[in-house]
Amino acid sequence: MLDNETKQNLIPYLKLIDEPITFSVSLDHSEASEKMAAFTQEIADMSPKILLEEKNLSRTPSFEINRQKESGICFAGVPLGHEFASFLLAMLQVSGRPPKISDSLLNQIERIDKDLHFETYVSLTCHNCPDVVQALNILSVINPKISHTMIEGSAYQQEVEAKKIMAVPTVFLNGEEFGSGRMTLEQIVEKIVGTSPDTETLNTEELYDVLVIGGGPAASSAAIYAARKGIRTGLVADAIGGQVVETLGIENMIGTPYTEGPQLMKQVEEHLRTYPVDIMTNQRAVSLKRKENRIELGLASGVSLRSKTAIIATGAHWRPIHVPGEKEFKNKGIAYCPHCDGPLFKDKEIAVIGGGNSGVEAAIDLAGLAKHVYVLEFLPELKADQILQEKLATLTNVTVITNAETNEISGDTQVTGLSYIDRSTGLAHELTVSGVFILIGLLPNTDWLDGTLALNERKEIITDRYGATDMEGVYAAGDCTDSAYKQIIVSMGSGATAALGAFDYLIRKQS
Ligand SMILES: Cc1cc2nc3c(=O)[nH]c(=O)nc-3n(C[C@H](O)[C@H](O)[C@H](O)COP(=O)(O)OP(=O)(O)OC[C@H]3O[C@@H](n4cnc5c(N)ncnc54)[C@H](O)[C@@H]3O)c2cc1C
């Protein structure tokens, strides 16, 4: 079942297993059980520290990873694809290797005193799912009252349909929907206990030299450049990663011919953590003001931080289309991530709104799975690069509709259709679809700065060539600014510029 390369890559991990562990496997005579039996057997054959036993579990096929007593971690479906890393980490953590998390977070998880059973529906091609699966597995390993089952959607299609799951990851807690989409461990803990583990440890007394706001490539680059100048650097982000973690294939990181978003941002985070940067995650900036020669940053948690300078690198988010049905059917047929949610629309009719690069790339990707894909473009022509349009034109299950103004997404408990006006004729049309991917561009994350800094008509922060904004001591970088191009390498470059600009300001103008 595993190819030779995967097996070779596995060897060093298997050597890290501390105490013996057991795969407790629930099987029947189905083909899916055969696959799971082969997978668990093959791994167990590679290490004397892995034992196998048969056990009746609530889902068949599935398997638990246990050590002496039950760990609470169960995989319903073979954890290959993006979930293979979750499986490896679970093995090591159950064997006794502690997860790498802060002491405050560990204490908060240990103190949870209620029985919590999580179930996460995933697809193996979803690159956001492993973060959630791994976070919930960590909860299970640390706290015996918590358990977690990863459920691979295609192996449990009936459950997926019965629960009307239209987006992954979707998490259930004790049978009730808990959340959907990318969530960090800190965010999950905050949702369970009501307070952020990190807020307790925020250093509100500190006066930073530079406070970076954001957790994407621009912010990470700015923080690294600042810390390398030996100045007191803090970084505040709701999560580390940014848009890059939504990106599967990246081929324009110069010097790295191919990488994937989650992998790149993992490396960036590791790089960031080698410097003395005060990293404050799970924190959302809500206000910024200049007061007595200092910058005061207000956080949603109610706490304020002080700094001599600030660098804003809060990036951008998908632009909503603002039509009836958009909010109601989010994650109920409306999706923004083709890599994650595409498999849930296998053999279904779907629409992609947006004929730019993102929309056309998504349509090409989804055409491999869906029965039919309609691409709706507002303008008379698609705007995507020619090479993408040519590829799209070769696909027989794609229909391009130009001049289409979507005016409603309809449904009952989930999406069933979409209506649009043909702008060239004024006539109304309807499409019967069970999924709508909205990919009509991005909006800068600058709402929280309205009235504070000079923004252009697109709500982007106006900066000069040093990354300086119109507020003294405040710099900005990346997709939240008026930079002409929005790319990873451009964001990283502008993060560096803003950090050097802030440093210059500190040595010339600040006491
Ligand atoms: C689907 C897709 C594919 C792409 N593919 C490529 C590609 O192949 N190559 C390429 O070069 N570029 C690509 N891009 C563009 C690239 O991802 C962006 O240009 C880049 O991520 C911008 O980095 P950033 O740091 O400015 O912002 P972001 O990546 O958006 O990061 C912003 C960060 O700020 C945090 N944040 C936001 N608001 C707040 C707040 N109020 N308080 C605290 N934190 C906050 C966010 O959580 C996030 O961590 C792609 C983009 C998308 C959406």
The ligand as a Gaussian input file, in Angstrom:
#p B3LYP/6-31G(d) Opt

LIG

0 1
 C       -5.637000      30.891000      -3.591000
 C       -4.412000      31.755000      -3.639000
 C       -3.294000      31.306000      -4.343000
 C       -2.138000      32.094000      -4.384000
 N       -1.028000      31.621000      -5.041000
 C        0.126000      32.327000      -5.025000
 C        1.305000      31.825000      -5.627000
 O        1.314000      30.735000      -6.177000
 N        2.434000      32.594000      -5.570000
 C        2.472000      33.826000      -4.970000
 O        3.532000      34.451000      -4.952000
 N        1.366000      34.325000      -4.373000
 C        0.205000      33.617000      -4.382000
 N       -0.919000      34.130000      -3.772000
 C       -0.832000      35.466000      -3.147000
 C       -0.129000      35.415000      -1.779000
 O       -0.672000      34.358000      -1.003000
 C       -0.272000      36.743000      -1.047000
 O        0.244000      37.771000      -1.852000
 C        0.458000      36.744000       0.299000
 O        0.008000      35.720000       1.136000
 C        0.264000      38.079000       1.013000
 O        0.926000      37.998000       2.237000
 P        0.568000      38.986000       3.443000
 O        1.467000      38.606000       4.567000
 O        0.575000      40.376000       2.966000
 O       -0.955000      38.679000       3.814000
 P       -1.728000      37.356000       4.221000
 O       -1.079000      36.165000       3.648000
 O       -3.146000      37.620000       3.886000
 O       -1.566000      37.287000       5.802000
 C       -2.237000      38.196000       6.651000
 C       -2.126000      37.731000       8.086000
 O       -2.629000      38.726000       8.968000
 C       -3.524000      38.133000       9.901000
 N       -4.509000      39.165000      10.279000
 C       -5.426000      39.739000       9.477000
 N       -6.116000      40.688000      10.153000
 C       -5.616000      40.695000      11.422000
 C       -5.904000      41.461000      12.601000
 N       -6.838000      42.435000      12.619000
 N       -5.202000      41.190000      13.743000
 C       -4.243000      40.217000      13.750000
 N       -3.926000      39.472000      12.656000
 C       -4.600000      39.719000      11.508000
 C       -4.103000      36.959000       9.152000
 O       -4.615000      35.975000      10.025000
 C       -2.871000      36.455000       8.414000
 O       -2.072000      35.681000       9.269000
 C       -2.090000      33.357000      -3.710000
 C       -3.229000      33.810000      -2.999000
 C       -4.370000      33.014000      -2.947000
 C       -5.566000      33.491000      -2.166000

